[in-house]
Amino acid sequence: MTGLTTLSQAVAAGYNVSVLVRDPTKLPADHKASGVVVGDVLNKDDVNKIMEGQDAVIIVLGTRNDISPTTMMSEGTKNIVEAMKARGICKMVACMSAFLLWDRSKVPPRLIPLTEDHDRMYTVVKTSGLDYVAVMPPHIDGDLPLTERYQVAEKMLKGRAISKHDLGHFFVKCLGTSEWDGKTVGLWGEYK
């Protein structure tokens, strides 16, 4: 959902984008990615293939509607960081859960196992030594429009939703600036 809009916006902004996908049928026929690796972020060989020729990485890992305990996001991020370091890639924008900005006791109990893996992922990102932006959006809404008018704040979240398009816009914006490097940010939109 968010990955596809990020891909199209990055291509529109002039970036040569390569993607690692589990299911190539999820990519539209006109996707315009310059490279596609069908694989798994948990497979180091797949991750190494996708890193060839890259200058930066946007990490948008998710479990879709599966909220069972997992280590996919944190272990996958470890593989990404390792491959980035091996190639001298320094810039990383990583999407995690806004629940990391909450008091853990307020996270719905059924979402705690998933939040714990986001927390492990966040630790990997923060301790990577890379120029990272840790992005923690609230509910990502696929029906809301691209407005390019959203709020961003360090370690804070005020809104309840962000459109997948505005989230993708922020990811791509982060590639061209160091303004948010080394920071943890929440972002949200005001939609009517």
C-alpha positions in Angstrom: 0.0 0.0 0.0 2.5 2.6 1.1 5.4 1.1 -0.8 3.6 1.5 -4.2 2.9 5.2 -3.7 6.4 5.7 -2.5 7.8 4.0 -5.5 5.7 6.1 -8.0 6.5 9.4 -6.2 10.3 8.6 -6.0 10.3 7.8 -9.8 8.3 11.0 -10.5 11.0 12.9 -8.4 13.7 11.5 -10.7 15.1 8.7 -8.6 16.1 5.4 -10.1 14.3 3.0 -7.8 14.8 -0.7 -7.2 12.4 -2.7 -5.1 12.4 -5.9 -3.1 9.0 -7.6 -3.3 7.6 -10.8 -1.9 4.9 -11.0 -4.5 5.5 -9.5 -7.9 1.8 -9.6 -8.8 1.3 -6.7 -6.3 3.4 -4.4 -8.6 1.3 -2.7 -11.4 2.5 -3.4 -14.9 3.5 0.2 -15.4 5.5 0.5 -12.1 8.6 2.1 -13.6 11.0 0.6 -11.0 14.5 0.4 -12.6 15.0 -2.9 -10.8 12.9 -5.6 -9.1 14.1 -8.4 -7.0 11.5 -11.0 -6.0 12.5 -12.3 -2.6 12.4 -12.0 1.1 13.9 -9.4 3.4 14.9 -12.3 5.7 17.1 -13.8 2.9 20.5 -12.0 3.0 21.2 -12.9 -0.7 18.0 -11.2 -1.8 18.8 -8.1 0.3 22.3 -7.9 -1.1 21.0 -8.1 -4.7 18.6 -5.2 -4.2 21.4 -3.0 -2.7 23.5 -3.1 -5.8 23.9 0.5 -7.1 21.8 2.1 -4.5 22.5 5.4 -2.7 19.8 5.3 -0.1 17.1 3.0 1.3 13.5 3.4 2.3 12.3 0.6 4.5 8.5 0.0 4.3 8.1 -3.5 5.9 4.7 -4.7 7.1 2.7 -7.8 8.0 -0.5 -6.6 6.3 -3.3 -7.7 8.6 -1.2 -10.3 10.5 -0.8 -9.1 14.1 0.8 -12.3 15.4 4.2 -12.2 17.1 7.0 -11.8 14.5 10.7 -10.9 14.1 10.4 -10.2 10.4 10.7 -6.5 10.6 13.6 -6.4 13.0 15.5 -9.2 11.4 14.9 -7.9 7.9 16.1 -4.5 9.0 19.3 -6.1 10.4 19.9 -7.6 6.9 19.3 -4.3 5.3 21.6 -2.4 7.6 24.3 -5.0 7.1 24.0 -4.8 3.3 24.0 -1.0 3.4 27.2 -0.9 5.5 28.9 -3.4 3.2 28.2 -1.1 0.2 28.8 2.3 1.9 25.2 3.3 1.7 24.5 5.8 4.5 21.0 7.1 4.1 18.0 5.2 5.5 14.4 6.2 6.0 12.5 3.6 8.0 8.8 3.3 8.7 7.7 1.9 12.1 4.6 2.1 14.3 3.4 5.2 16.0 2.8 3.0 19.0 6.5 3.5 19.8 5.6 7.1 20.7 2.9 5.9 23.1 3.2 4.8 26.7 3.4 1.0 26.2 0.6 0.5 28.7 -1.8 2.3 26.4 -1.1 0.1 23.3 -4.0 -2.3 22.7 -2.9 -5.7 24.1 -3.5 -7.5 20.8 -1.0 -5.2 19.1 1.8 -5.5 21.7 3.6 -8.4 20.0 3.8 -6.5 16.7 4.8 -3.3 18.5 7.6 -5.3 20.2 9.1 -6.1 16.8 8.8 -2.5 15.7 10.7 -1.7 18.9 13.4 -4.2 18.0 13.5 -2.7 14.5 13.8 0.8 16.0 16.8 -0.3 18.1 18.5 -1.7 14.9 17.9 1.6 13.1 19.0 3.9 16.0 22.2 1.9 16.7 23.1 1.4 13.0 25.5 4.3 12.8 23.7 5.3 9.5 22.0 8.6 8.6 18.5 7.4 9.5 15.1 8.9 9.7 12.8 6.9 11.9 9.2 7.6 10.8 6.3 6.7 13.1 3.0 7.4 11.4 -0.5 7.0 12.9 -3.2 5.1 11.0 -2.1 5.0 7.3 -5.3 5.6 5.2 -5.3 4.5 1.6 -8.4 6.6 0.8 -7.1 10.0 1.8 -5.4 12.2 -0.9 -1.9 13.5 -1.4 -1.9 17.0 0.0 1.8 17.6 0.7 0.4 19.5 3.7 1.2 17.4 6.8 2.8 18.1 10.1 6.1 16.6 11.2 7.4 16.7 14.8 10.3 15.0 16.5 9.1 12.3 18.9 5.6 13.5 18.9 2.3 12.6 17.3 -0.8 14.8 17.4 -3.0 13.5 14.5 -4.9 10.3 14.1 -4.2 9.6 10.4 -1.9 10.2 7.4 -2.6 9.4 3.8 -0.4 6.7 2.3 0.4 9.3 -0.4 1.5 12.0 2.1 3.5 9.4 3.9 5.2 8.3 0.7 5.8 12.0 -0.1 7.6 12.5 3.2 9.8 9.4 2.6 10.9 10.7 -0.7 11.4 14.3 0.7 13.8 12.8 3.3 16.0 11.5 0.5 16.9 15.1 -0.5 17.5 16.6 2.9 19.4 16.0 6.1 16.9 18.0 8.1 15.5 14.9 9.8 18.6 12.7 9.9 19.2 11.0 13.2 15.7 11.8 14.3 12.5 10.0 15.3 9.5 11.7 13.9 5.8 11.5 13.9 3.7 12.9 11.1 0.0 13.4 10.5 -2.4 15.2 8.2 -5.5 17.3 8.6 -8.0 15.9 6.1 -11.6 17.0 5.5 
